[in-house]
Amino acid sequence: MNASVVGAPSPLGATVTRQGANFSLFSRTATSVELLLFDHIDDGKPSRIVKLDPIANRTYHYWHAFVPAVRSGQLYGYRVQGPAEPARGLRFDTTKVLLDPYGRGVVMPKGYTPQAACQPGENAATAMKSVVVDTSVYDWEGDTPLRRPSARTMIYEMHVRGFTRHPNSGVGEKTRGTYAGLIEKIPYLQNLGVTAVELLPVYAFDPLAAPAGRVNYWGYQPVNYFAPHPAYSSCQDPLGPVNEFRDMVKALHRAGIEVILDVVYNHTAEGNQDGPMICFRGIDNPTYYILENGGQRYADYSGCGNTLNANHPVVRRMIVDSLRYWVTEMHVDGFRFDLASILSRDAQGHVLPNPPVLWDIESDPALAGTKLIAEAWDAAGLYQVGSFVGDSWKEWNGRFRDDARDFFRGEPGAVGRFADRMLGSHEVYGHKNREAEQSVNFVTCHDGFSLNDLVSYNEKHNEANGEQNRDGANDNKSWNCGVEGPTDDPAIEALRNRQVKNYLTTTLLALGVPMIVMGDEVRRTQGGNNNAYCHDDESNWFDWSLVQQHADVHRFVRLLLARRLLRDVAHEQRRTSLAEWIGNANHAWHGIKLNQPDWGENSHCIAFSAEMQNEPLAFHLILNGYWESLDFELPPSPVDQPWRRWIDTFRASPEDICEWTSAPPVSGVTYRCGPRSVVVLFKAGAVAVDGR
């Protein structure tokens, strides 16, 4: 066999040259490998089979071959032979077509079904297939990742399909629910004022990894870590998803919006021992997964049937190569790591003090400056918020979420905890001597109630998921304001609207990186479902009629985000973070009396003021979680520089939030804050940098 057919072990995956393509696959325990080339997505038989010789086509544990005349767009897969000994963790099956772990594209036949990948027998006609992609053929027109500082980042967590899939989105039928559809709605994101979108999984995933009759809408069942999900592309050509994803990134960057991907390096769609054979299981099961009971059973720290063996050298390399690919070739700006604490576990599931994969990610020069955000817990009870390993990782602050919910629903003892969350969660992160932006602050995310439902339901209502309402969290720290679900009672509706604005105000003004969820700015509802992962329908899609129906909330968020950005620009120009400014300012906590905060169990209110000497910047924040109005003493202010009211969530729109330059002065020595309300006052001299 000559060198042009032997190929090379590096790089992994399929690499296009002028003469053809080199293919390389890692498998330590395989005894033989076949490369299968297909002409069409639904073909039941390959058009060509390249058998890899165990001597000539294998270097160490890498199986490789160069195939002349192969071009970008070629469909392919593998058959891998080896021992079928499940008791030892070896599950080879030569009847199954397998994806390339490093494939840059994936296609899915119309007849795809995971059952065919579980059952005995050939599955070529219904198997997903990899796509050869020449990633060098694209005109980025000078685009690069934006590298926006975390202090000036406002994250909008969203679902690519759900954002434009609704018939009333105004997006053309062909592009609804696609990367191209999102491009059409970029002006909405610009007008709202977000600076980054955090996309729920866009890696190729199994859409049928869900209960019978339902779909995997969220996308947390990956089958590949390099390929964009094909169903999100309006162009169903095998190369369409790669180029359309790049078009979306380039368009978002032109609008000044970063792209953060929600990535799932903790498990795959292959599930437990009864799951489908799609890729990793049939290539080298003991390498890719954490196994138990001698290899017979899959460890499940993800709650999804299996756990990726992330600290194995080969898997570590794949993870870092994948991240590097999305940054260098797809120009994304950052990653949010789902169940990131799993990456701290070794092959036996033990928690490592210095997990190699986390340091590999943090220290990789190609990822320098890339945003790294950890969901610092896993499904097996490991909780690392405030203690996640690394120097540059940000963390989803689940304690901010919980303490904000407790404060505004009137739980005893929440005042002190929530006060700390508002100033960067020093109690959680102070030991690390890190900037406040280590904390990603949120009250809601995709997983759980929407913000509207948080103030409308005491209990979850997940009956539509088909699991008798057993799935989803039982403790939501929610409060329905007096009636379960929708109501025509104007008093309850006004209270819910106010609570929504309270949560948005505190999230967007607290020290740290704020994150809101798609549709919360217009009170999107999921009907009380707090685990809506399996519904690809109007119950999950963004209903664009809500933009007008809840225009007051939308306006409120837009003005909040505009001021948040200007606030951070101001401090960036002063070469100091807002946290540093507050630390150096004359600041104080208050109760209804100045300098007399009540941190007791039965307290439900707190106030905070900060003012820098010799600098025209001062503000006063009042947080009233009590169910009655309270009069708060105000810090003294000169007659020619009175306090001005920017926000009062008790007031109806447009007085709930004022345009900065038209904020009315406040007279008197006290301010009456309505029940369950937030008030923000500022000094007249604190008008923003650009005068808006």
C-alpha positions as CSV (number, residue, x, y, z in Angstrom):
1,M,0.0,0.0,0.0
2,N,1.6,3.3,-1.1
3,A,1.9,6.4,1.1
4,S,-0.9,8.3,-0.7
5,V,-3.3,5.6,0.5
6,V,-1.7,5.0,3.9
7,G,-2.4,8.6,5.1
8,A,-1.2,10.1,8.3
9,P,-2.4,10.0,11.9
10,S,-2.6,13.7,12.3
11,P,-4.8,15.7,12.2
12,L,-7.7,13.7,13.5
13,G,-10.9,13.7,11.5
14,A,-11.2,14.3,7.7
15,T,-8.8,16.9,6.3
16,V,-9.2,18.1,2.7
17,T,-6.2,18.7,0.4
18,R,-6.0,19.4,-3.3
19,Q,-5.5,15.7,-4.0
20,G,-8.2,14.3,-1.7
21,A,-8.8,13.8,2.0
22,N,-6.9,12.3,4.9
23,F,-8.9,10.4,7.5
24,S,-7.7,9.6,11.0
25,L,-9.6,7.9,13.9
26,F,-8.5,7.0,17.4
27,S,-9.3,3.5,18.7
28,R,-7.1,1.7,21.2
29,T,-9.2,-1.5,21.4
30,A,-10.4,-2.0,17.8
31,T,-9.0,-4.9,15.8
32,S,-10.0,-3.5,12.4
33,V,-11.6,-0.4,10.9
34,E,-13.5,0.3,7.7
35,L,-14.0,3.8,6.2
36,L,-17.4,4.0,4.5
37,L,-18.1,6.6,1.8
38,F,-21.7,7.4,0.9
39,D,-23.2,9.2,-2.1
40,H,-26.6,10.1,-0.4
41,I,-27.9,10.7,3.1
42,D,-30.4,7.8,3.0
43,D,-28.1,5.3,1.3
44,G,-28.4,1.8,2.8
45,K,-25.0,0.8,1.5
46,P,-21.8,2.7,1.1
47,S,-20.6,3.5,-2.5
48,R,-17.1,2.7,-1.4
49,I,-15.4,0.8,1.4
50,V,-11.8,1.6,2.4
51,K,-10.5,-1.2,4.6
52,L,-7.7,0.0,6.9
53,D,-4.9,-2.5,7.2
54,P,-4.0,-3.0,10.9
55,I,-0.3,-2.7,10.0
56,A,0.0,-0.2,7.2
57,N,-2.9,2.0,8.2
58,R,-2.4,2.1,11.9
59,T,0.1,4.2,13.8
60,Y,0.0,3.7,17.6
61,H,-3.8,3.7,18.3
62,Y,-4.6,5.9,15.3
63,W,-6.2,4.4,12.2
64,H,-5.7,6.5,9.1
65,A,-5.9,6.6,5.3
66,F,-5.7,9.1,2.5
67,V,-8.4,8.8,-0.1
68,P,-7.7,10.5,-3.5
69,A,-10.3,12.7,-5.1
70,V,-12.5,13.1,-2.0
71,R,-13.9,16.6,-1.9
72,S,-15.7,18.8,0.7
73,G,-19.3,17.6,1.0
74,Q,-18.4,13.9,0.9
75,L,-20.5,11.8,3.3
76,Y,-18.8,9.1,5.4
77,G,-18.8,6.9,8.5
78,Y,-17.0,4.1,10.1
79,R,-17.5,0.5,10.9
80,V,-15.2,-0.6,13.8
81,Q,-14.5,-4.2,14.7
82,G,-13.3,-5.5,18.1
83,P,-14.4,-7.7,21.0
84,A,-18.1,-7.6,21.9
85,E,-17.6,-8.1,25.7
86,P,-19.9,-5.8,27.6
87,A,-18.8,-7.1,30.9
88,R,-15.4,-5.6,30.2
89,G,-16.8,-2.4,28.7
90,L,-16.1,-3.5,25.0
91,R,-19.2,-3.0,22.9
92,F,-18.1,-3.2,19.3
93,D,-20.7,-3.9,16.6
94,T,-19.7,-4.0,13.0
95,T,-23.3,-3.7,11.8
96,K,-23.5,-0.1,13.0
97,V,-22.4,2.9,11.0
98,L,-20.5,5.3,13.3
99,L,-20.0,9.1,13.2
100,D,-16.4,10.5,13.2
101,P,-15.8,12.1,16.7
102,Y,-13.9,14.8,14.8
103,G,-16.3,15.2,11.9
104,R,-17.0,18.8,11.0
105,G,-20.5,18.1,9.7
106,V,-23.3,15.7,10.4
107,V,-26.3,14.8,8.3
108,M,-29.4,13.0,9.5
109,P,-31.6,10.7,7.2
110,K,-35.3,11.3,7.2
111,G,-35.7,7.8,8.6
112,Y,-33.3,8.3,11.5
113,T,-34.3,6.5,14.6
114,P,-32.2,5.8,17.7
115,Q,-34.0,2.4,18.0
116,A,-32.2,1.2,14.8
117,A,-28.9,2.0,16.5
118,C,-29.9,0.0,19.6
119,Q,-31.2,-3.2,17.9
120,P,-29.2,-5.9,16.2
121,G,-28.6,-5.6,12.5
122,E,-27.5,-3.1,9.8
123,N,-28.5,0.5,10.2
124,A,-26.7,2.3,7.4
125,A,-29.9,3.7,5.8
126,T,-31.1,5.3,9.0
127,A,-27.7,6.2,10.5
128,M,-26.4,9.7,10.9
129,K,-23.3,10.3,8.7
130,S,-20.3,12.6,8.9
131,V,-19.5,15.2,6.3
132,V,-16.1,16.1,4.9
133,V,-15.8,19.9,5.4
134,D,-13.0,22.2,4.0
135,T,-13.2,24.9,6.6
136,S,-10.7,27.1,4.8
137,V,-13.3,28.0,2.1
138,Y,-15.2,30.9,3.6
139,D,-14.8,34.7,3.5
140,W,-14.9,36.0,7.0
141,E,-14.4,39.6,5.7
142,G,-12.1,40.5,8.5
143,D,-14.3,39.2,11.3
144,T,-12.7,38.2,14.6
145,P,-14.1,37.4,18.1
146,L,-15.1,40.6,19.8
147,R,-13.3,40.1,23.1
148,R,-15.7,42.4,25.0
149,P,-14.7,42.8,28.7
150,S,-16.8,40.9,31.1
151,A,-17.6,44.1,32.9
152,R,-19.4,45.3,29.8
153,T,-21.2,42.0,29.0
154,M,-24.9,41.4,29.2
155,I,-25.9,37.9,28.3
156,Y,-29.2,36.9,26.6
157,E,-29.7,33.1,26.9
158,M,-31.7,31.9,23.9
159,H,-32.7,29.0,21.7
160,V,-31.8,29.3,18.0
161,R,-34.9,27.5,16.8
162,G,-37.3,28.9,19.4
163,F,-36.3,32.5,18.8
164,T,-37.9,32.7,15.4
165,R,-39.9,29.5,14.9
166,H,-43.3,31.0,15.9
167,P,-45.5,31.9,12.9
168,N,-45.8,35.5,14.2
169,S,-42.0,36.1,14.2
170,G,-42.1,38.0,11.0
171,V,-39.3,35.7,9.6
172,G,-39.8,34.0,6.3
173,E,-41.2,30.5,6.4
174,K,-38.0,29.0,5.0
175,T,-35.8,30.6,7.6
176,R,-38.0,30.4,10.7
177,G,-36.2,28.5,13.5
178,T,-32.7,28.7,11.8
179,Y,-29.4,30.4,12.0
180,A,-30.5,32.6,9.1
181,G,-33.7,33.4,10.9
182,L,-31.8,34.6,13.9
183,I,-29.9,37.0,11.6
184,E,-33.2,38.6,10.6
185,K,-33.9,39.4,14.2
186,I,-30.6,40.9,15.2
187,P,-32.1,44.4,15.2
188,Y,-34.4,43.3,18.0
189,L,-31.4,42.2,20.1
190,Q,-29.6,45.5,19.3
191,N,-32.6,47.5,20.3
192,L,-33.0,45.5,23.5
193,G,-29.4,46.3,24.4
194,V,-27.8,42.8,25.0
195,T,-24.1,42.4,24.2
196,A,-23.9,38.6,24.0
197,V,-26.2,35.8,23.1
198,E,-25.7,32.5,24.9
199,L,-27.1,29.8,22.5
200,L,-28.5,26.6,23.9
201,P,-26.6,23.6,22.3
202,V,-25.9,24.0,18.7
203,Y,-23.6,21.0,18.4
204,A,-25.1,18.2,16.4
205,F,-27.5,16.4,18.8
206,D,-30.0,13.6,18.7
207,P,-33.5,15.2,18.4
208,L,-35.2,11.9,19.3
209,A,-33.4,11.4,22.6
210,A,-36.6,12.1,24.5
211,P,-39.7,10.2,25.8
212,A,-41.8,8.5,23.1
213,G,-43.8,11.0,21.1
214,R,-41.7,14.0,22.2
215,V,-38.5,15.6,21.0
216,N,-35.2,16.7,22.4
217,Y,-35.9,20.5,22.0
218,W,-33.2,21.9,24.3
219,G,-30.4,19.9,22.6
220,Y,-28.6,18.5,25.6
221,Q,-27.9,15.1,23.9
222,P,-24.8,15.6,21.7
223,V,-23.6,13.2,19.1
224,N,-20.6,15.3,17.9
225,Y,-18.6,18.3,19.3
226,F,-17.5,19.9,16.1
227,A,-20.5,20.0,13.8
228,P,-23.3,22.6,13.9
229,H,-26.7,21.1,14.3
230,P,-28.1,20.5,10.8
231,A,-31.7,21.1,11.6
232,Y,-31.0,24.7,12.5
233,S,-29.9,25.4,8.9
234,S,-32.2,26.7,6.3
235,C,-29.9,25.1,3.7
236,Q,-30.1,21.3,3.9
237,D,-27.1,20.9,1.7
238,P,-24.5,18.9,3.8
239,L,-22.2,21.9,3.9
240,G,-25.1,24.4,4.6
241,P,-25.1,24.3,8.4
242,V,-21.4,25.2,8.7
243,N,-21.6,28.2,6.4
244,E,-24.9,29.4,7.7
245,F,-23.6,29.2,11.3
246,R,-20.7,31.3,10.3
247,D,-23.0,33.8,8.5
248,M,-24.9,34.2,11.8
249,V,-21.7,34.7,13.9
250,K,-20.4,37.3,11.4
251,A,-23.7,39.2,11.4
252,L,-23.9,39.2,15.2
253,H,-20.4,40.5,15.4
254,R,-21.2,43.3,13.0
255,A,-24.0,44.3,15.4
256,G,-21.6,44.3,18.3
257,I,-23.0,41.1,19.8
258,E,-20.8,38.2,21.0
259,V,-21.7,34.5,20.6
260,I,-21.4,32.2,23.6
261,L,-22.1,28.5,23.1
262,D,-23.7,26.3,25.7
263,V,-21.5,23.2,25.5
264,V,-22.1,19.7,26.8
265,Y,-18.9,17.9,27.5
266,N,-20.3,15.8,30.3
267,H,-22.4,13.1,28.5
268,T,-23.6,12.1,25.0
269,A,-26.8,10.9,23.4
270,E,-25.7,7.3,23.6
271,G,-27.2,6.9,27.1
272,N,-26.7,3.9,29.3
273,Q,-26.0,0.3,28.3
274,D,-29.4,0.1,26.6
275,G,-28.8,3.2,24.5
276,P,-28.0,3.7,20.8
277,M,-24.6,3.1,19.2
278,I,-24.0,6.3,17.3
279,C,-20.3,7.2,17.7
280,F,-18.1,6.9,20.8
281,R,-19.5,3.7,22.2
282,G,-18.7,1.7,19.1
283,I,-15.2,3.3,18.6
284,D,-13.6,3.0,22.0
285,N,-16.1,2.7,24.8
286,P,-13.6,2.4,27.7
287,T,-11.8,5.5,26.6
288,Y,-14.7,7.8,26.1
289,Y,-16.9,6.9,29.1
290,I,-16.5,6.5,32.8
291,L,-17.5,2.9,33.4
292,E,-18.3,1.0,36.6
293,N,-18.7,-2.6,37.7
294,G,-15.6,-3.7,35.7
295,G,-16.8,-1.8,32.6
296,Q,-20.3,-3.3,32.5
297,R,-22.2,-0.3,33.6
298,Y,-22.0,3.4,32.8
299,A,-21.4,5.9,35.6
300,D,-24.1,8.5,35.5
301,Y,-23.1,11.8,37.1
302,S,-25.0,13.7,34.4
303,G,-28.5,12.3,35.0
304,C,-28.6,11.3,31.3
305,G,-27.3,7.7,31.4
306,N,-23.6,8.2,30.9
307,T,-20.7,10.4,31.8
308,L,-17.9,11.4,29.5
309,N,-14.4,10.4,30.7
310,A,-13.2,14.0,30.4
311,N,-9.8,13.7,32.0
312,H,-8.6,10.8,29.9
313,P,-5.8,12.2,27.6
314,V,-7.7,11.4,24.4
315,V,-11.0,12.8,25.5
316,R,-9.2,15.9,27.0
317,R,-7.6,16.4,23.6
318,M,-10.9,16.1,21.8
319,I,-12.5,18.6,24.2
320,V,-9.8,21.2,23.8
321,D,-9.5,20.6,20.0
322,S,-13.3,21.1,19.8
323,L,-13.2,24.4,21.7
324,R,-10.2,25.6,19.7
325,Y,-12.0,24.8,16.5
326,W,-15.1,26.8,17.4
327,V,-12.9,29.8,18.3
328,T,-10.5,29.7,15.4
329,E,-12.7,28.4,12.6
330,M,-16.1,29.5,13.7
331,H,-15.2,32.7,15.6
332,V,-17.3,32.2,18.7
333,D,-16.5,34.3,21.7
334,G,-17.1,32.0,24.6
335,F,-18.6,28.9,26.2
336,R,-20.9,28.0,29.0
337,F,-20.1,24.5,30.2
338,D,-23.2,22.5,31.1
339,L,-22.7,20.5,34.4
340,A,-19.1,21.7,34.4
341,S,-18.2,20.0,37.7
342,I,-18.2,16.7,35.9
343,L,-15.0,17.9,34.3
344,S,-13.5,17.7,37.8
345,R,-14.0,13.9,38.0
346,D,-11.4,11.2,37.1
347,A,-12.0,7.8,35.5
348,Q,-13.4,6.4,38.8
349,G,-15.6,9.4,39.4
350,H,-13.5,10.9,42.1
351,V,-13.2,14.7,42.3
352,L,-9.7,15.9,41.4
353,P,-8.1,18.9,43.1
354,N,-6.6,20.1,39.9
355,P,-8.5,18.5,37.0
356,P,-6.2,18.3,33.9
357,V,-8.9,19.1,31.4
358,L,-9.9,22.3,33.1
359,W,-6.3,23.6,33.2
360,D,-5.8,22.4,29.6
361,I,-8.8,24.6,28.6
362,E,-7.7,27.6,30.6
363,S,-4.1,27.5,29.6
364,D,-4.6,26.9,25.8
365,P,-3.2,29.9,24.0
366,A,-5.8,29.7,21.3
367,L,-8.5,30.1,23.9
368,A,-6.8,33.1,25.7
369,G,-9.4,35.9,26.1
370,T,-12.3,33.5,25.4
371,K,-15.1,33.7,27.9
372,L,-15.3,30.5,30.0
373,I,-18.4,30.1,32.1
374,A,-19.0,27.1,34.4
375,E,-22.3,25.7,35.6
376,A,-20.4,24.6,38.7
377,W,-22.4,21.6,39.8
378,D,-23.4,18.2,38.5
379,A,-26.4,15.9,38.7
380,A,-24.8,13.7,41.4
381,G,-24.6,16.4,44.1
382,L,-21.2,17.9,43.5
383,Y,-21.6,21.7,44.0
384,Q,-18.6,24.0,43.3
385,V,-20.1,27.5,43.1
386,G,-17.4,29.6,44.6
387,S,-14.8,26.9,44.5
388,F,-14.5,25.9,40.8
389,V,-10.9,25.3,39.8
390,G,-9.1,27.9,37.7
391,D,-8.1,31.5,37.4
392,S,-10.3,32.8,34.6
393,W,-13.5,30.8,34.9
394,K,-16.8,32.7,35.5
395,E,-19.6,30.8,37.3
396,W,-23.3,30.7,37.0
397,N,-24.2,31.9,40.5
398,G,-27.0,29.7,41.6
399,R,-26.9,31.3,45.0
400,F,-27.8,34.7,43.5
401,R,-30.9,33.0,41.9
402,D,-32.0,31.4,45.1
403,D,-31.4,34.3,47.4
404,A,-33.1,36.8,45.0
405,R,-36.1,34.5,44.8
406,D,-36.2,34.2,48.6
407,F,-36.0,37.9,49.2
408,F,-38.9,38.9,46.9
409,R,-41.2,36.1,48.0
410,G,-40.7,37.2,51.6
411,E,-38.7,34.3,53.1
412,P,-37.3,35.0,56.6
413,G,-33.5,35.6,56.8
414,A,-33.0,36.5,53.2
415,V,-31.9,40.1,53.6
416,G,-28.3,39.6,54.5
417,R,-27.7,36.9,51.8
418,F,-29.3,39.0,49.1
419,A,-27.4,42.1,50.0
420,D,-24.2,40.2,49.5
421,R,-25.4,38.9,46.1
422,M,-26.1,42.5,45.0
423,L,-22.5,43.5,45.7
424,G,-20.8,40.7,43.8
425,S,-21.3,37.8,46.3
426,H,-18.2,38.5,48.3
427,E,-19.3,35.8,50.7
428,V,-19.0,33.3,47.9
429,Y,-16.1,34.6,45.9
430,G,-14.2,36.9,48.2
431,H,-11.6,34.3,49.1
432,K,-10.4,34.2,45.5
433,N,-9.7,37.9,45.4
434,R,-11.3,38.0,42.0
435,E,-13.3,40.7,40.2
436,A,-17.1,40.8,40.8
437,E,-17.6,39.5,37.2
438,Q,-16.6,36.0,38.3
439,S,-20.3,35.8,39.2
440,V,-22.8,35.4,36.4
441,N,-26.0,36.6,38.0
442,F,-29.4,35.3,36.9
443,V,-32.8,34.6,38.4
444,T,-34.1,32.4,35.6
445,C,-32.5,30.2,32.9
446,H,-33.7,27.7,30.4
447,D,-33.9,25.1,33.1
448,G,-36.8,25.9,35.4
449,F,-39.6,28.4,35.4
450,S,-39.6,31.4,33.0
451,L,-39.7,34.7,34.9
452,N,-43.4,35.1,34.2
453,D,-44.1,31.6,35.6
454,L,-41.9,32.2,38.6
455,V,-44.4,34.8,39.8
456,S,-47.5,32.9,38.6
457,Y,-47.1,29.4,39.9
458,N,-46.4,27.8,43.3
459,E,-46.1,24.3,41.8
460,K,-44.6,22.9,38.6
461,H,-47.1,21.8,35.9
462,N,-45.1,19.3,33.8
463,E,-47.9,16.9,32.9
464,A,-47.3,17.4,29.2
465,N,-43.9,15.9,29.5
466,G,-45.5,12.4,29.9
467,E,-43.9,11.6,33.3
468,Q,-46.9,12.2,35.6
469,N,-45.3,15.5,36.7
470,R,-42.5,13.7,38.4
471,D,-39.7,15.3,36.4
472,G,-38.3,18.8,37.0
473,A,-37.3,20.4,40.3
474,N,-39.9,20.4,43.1
475,D,-38.5,23.4,45.0
476,N,-38.6,26.4,42.8
477,K,-38.7,29.2,45.4
478,S,-41.6,30.6,43.4
479,W,-44.7,32.5,44.5
480,N,-47.9,32.9,42.4
481,C,-48.9,36.2,44.0
482,G,-52.2,34.7,45.2
483,V,-53.6,32.7,42.3
484,E,-52.1,29.6,40.5
485,G,-51.6,30.4,36.8
486,P,-53.3,33.0,34.6
487,T,-55.7,35.4,36.2
488,D,-57.9,38.4,35.2
489,D,-57.5,39.9,38.7
490,P,-55.9,43.4,38.0
491,A,-54.3,43.6,41.5
492,I,-52.6,40.2,41.1
493,E,-51.5,41.0,37.6
494,A,-50.0,44.3,38.7
495,L,-48.2,42.6,41.5
496,R,-46.8,40.0,39.1
497,N,-45.7,42.7,36.7
498,R,-43.9,44.5,39.6
499,Q,-42.2,41.3,40.8
500,V,-40.9,40.7,37.2
501,K,-39.4,44.2,37.2
502,N,-37.9,43.7,40.6
503,Y,-36.1,40.6,39.5
504,L,-34.9,42.3,36.3
505,T,-33.7,45.4,38.1
506,T,-31.7,43.5,40.6
507,T,-30.2,41.1,38.1
508,L,-29.2,43.9,35.7
509,L,-27.8,46.3,38.3
510,A,-26.0,43.8,40.7
511,L,-22.3,43.6,40.5
512,G,-21.3,40.7,38.2
513,V,-22.2,39.7,34.7
514,P,-26.0,39.8,34.2
515,M,-27.9,37.1,32.3
516,I,-31.5,37.1,31.3
517,V,-33.5,34.5,29.3
518,M,-35.1,34.8,25.9
519,G,-38.7,36.1,26.4
520,D,-38.4,37.1,30.1
521,E,-38.3,40.7,28.8
522,V,-41.9,40.2,27.5
523,R,-43.1,37.8,30.2
524,R,-43.0,34.7,28.0
525,T,-44.8,31.7,29.7
526,Q,-44.3,28.0,29.6
527,G,-47.7,27.3,31.3
528,G,-45.9,26.4,34.6
529,N,-43.7,23.8,33.0
530,N,-40.3,24.0,34.7
531,N,-38.6,21.3,32.5
532,A,-39.8,22.1,29.0
533,Y,-36.9,20.2,27.3
534,C,-39.2,18.0,25.1
535,H,-41.6,20.4,23.5
536,D,-40.8,21.9,20.1
537,D,-44.0,24.0,19.8
538,E,-45.6,27.3,20.7
539,S,-45.3,26.5,24.4
540,N,-41.6,27.0,24.1
541,W,-41.2,29.4,21.1
542,F,-40.8,33.1,21.5
543,D,-44.3,34.6,21.0
544,W,-43.7,37.9,19.3
545,S,-47.1,39.3,20.1
546,L,-45.9,39.6,23.7
547,V,-43.6,42.4,22.6
548,Q,-46.6,44.7,22.3
549,Q,-48.7,43.0,25.0
550,H,-46.0,43.6,27.6
551,A,-44.5,46.7,26.0
552,D,-43.9,48.2,29.5
553,V,-41.7,45.4,30.6
554,H,-39.8,45.4,27.3
555,R,-39.2,49.2,27.6
556,F,-38.1,48.7,31.2
557,V,-35.5,46.2,30.2
558,R,-34.3,48.2,27.3
559,L,-33.7,51.3,29.5
560,L,-32.0,49.2,32.2
561,L,-29.6,47.7,29.7
562,A,-28.8,51.0,28.1
563,R,-27.9,52.5,31.5
564,R,-26.0,49.4,32.6
565,L,-23.7,49.6,29.5
566,L,-23.1,53.3,30.0
567,R,-22.3,52.8,33.7
568,D,-19.7,50.2,32.8
569,V,-18.2,52.4,30.0
570,A,-17.8,55.2,32.5
571,H,-15.9,53.1,34.9
572,E,-13.8,51.5,32.1
573,Q,-12.8,55.0,31.1
574,R,-11.8,55.7,34.7
575,R,-9.7,52.5,34.6
576,T,-11.6,51.1,37.5
577,S,-14.3,48.5,37.8
578,L,-17.6,49.4,39.4
579,A,-16.8,47.0,42.2
580,E,-13.6,48.9,42.8
581,W,-15.4,52.2,42.7
582,I,-17.9,51.0,45.3
583,G,-15.1,49.7,47.4
584,N,-13.4,53.1,47.4
585,A,-16.6,55.1,47.7
586,N,-18.3,56.3,50.9
587,H,-20.9,53.6,51.0
588,A,-23.3,52.4,53.7
589,W,-26.2,50.0,54.4
590,H,-29.4,51.3,55.8
591,G,-32.8,50.2,56.9
592,I,-35.8,52.5,57.0
593,K,-33.5,54.6,59.2
594,L,-30.1,55.8,57.9
595,N,-27.2,53.7,58.9
596,Q,-29.4,51.2,60.8
597,P,-29.7,48.1,58.6
598,D,-31.8,45.3,60.0
599,W,-30.1,42.0,59.2
600,G,-32.5,40.0,61.4
601,E,-34.6,36.9,60.4
602,N,-37.8,39.0,60.3
603,S,-36.4,41.8,58.2
604,H,-37.6,42.2,54.6
605,C,-36.0,45.4,53.5
606,I,-32.6,47.0,53.0
607,A,-31.1,50.2,51.4
608,F,-27.7,51.0,50.1
609,S,-26.0,54.2,49.2
610,A,-22.6,55.0,47.6
611,E,-20.9,58.3,46.8
612,M,-17.4,59.1,45.8
613,Q,-15.8,62.3,47.1
614,N,-14.8,64.8,44.4
615,E,-16.7,62.9,41.8
616,P,-20.3,63.7,40.6
617,L,-21.6,60.2,41.1
618,A,-23.9,58.9,43.8
619,F,-26.8,56.5,44.0
620,H,-29.3,55.2,46.6
621,L,-30.9,51.8,46.2
622,I,-34.0,50.7,48.2
623,L,-35.1,47.0,48.2
624,N,-38.4,46.5,49.8
625,G,-39.5,42.8,50.0
626,Y,-42.1,43.6,52.6
627,W,-45.8,43.4,51.8
628,E,-46.6,47.0,52.9
629,S,-45.2,50.4,51.9
630,L,-42.3,51.7,54.0
631,D,-40.8,55.2,54.4
632,F,-37.0,55.2,54.0
633,E,-34.8,58.0,55.3
634,L,-32.7,59.5,52.5
635,P,-29.0,60.5,52.8
636,P,-28.8,64.3,52.9
637,S,-28.4,66.1,49.6
638,P,-27.8,69.8,48.7
639,V,-30.8,71.8,47.4
640,D,-29.0,72.3,44.1
641,Q,-28.3,68.6,43.7
642,P,-31.4,66.7,44.8
643,W,-31.9,63.0,44.5
644,R,-33.6,62.0,41.3
645,R,-35.9,59.1,40.8
646,W,-34.7,56.8,38.0
647,I,-36.6,53.6,39.0
648,D,-39.6,52.8,41.1
649,T,-41.1,49.5,40.2
650,F,-44.3,50.3,42.2
651,R,-45.2,53.0,39.7
652,A,-47.0,52.3,36.5
653,S,-45.2,52.7,33.1
654,P,-43.7,55.0,32.1
655,E,-42.9,56.2,35.6
656,D,-41.5,52.8,36.6
657,I,-38.3,53.8,34.9
658,C,-37.5,57.2,33.6
659,E,-35.2,58.4,30.8
660,W,-32.0,59.3,32.6
661,T,-31.9,63.0,31.8
662,S,-35.6,63.5,32.6
663,A,-35.6,61.7,35.9
664,P,-37.7,63.9,38.3
665,P,-36.2,65.3,41.6
666,V,-37.3,63.8,44.9
667,S,-38.3,66.2,47.7
668,G,-38.3,65.6,51.4
669,V,-36.0,63.6,53.7
670,T,-37.8,60.3,53.2
671,Y,-39.0,58.2,50.3
672,R,-42.1,56.0,50.4
673,C,-41.3,52.7,48.7
674,G,-44.3,50.6,47.8
675,P,-44.8,47.0,48.9
676,R,-42.5,44.5,47.2
677,S,-40.7,47.2,45.1
678,V,-37.3,48.4,44.1
679,V,-36.3,52.1,44.0
680,V,-33.1,53.6,42.5
681,L,-32.3,57.2,43.1
682,F,-29.2,59.1,41.8
683,K,-27.6,62.5,42.2
684,A,-28.2,65.1,39.5
685,G,-24.4,65.3,38.9
686,A,-24.3,61.6,38.0
687,V,-25.7,62.1,34.5
688,A,-24.1,59.6,32.2
689,V,-20.9,60.0,30.2
690,D,-22.7,60.7,26.9
691,G,-25.4,62.9,28.4
692,R,-28.3,60.5,27.7
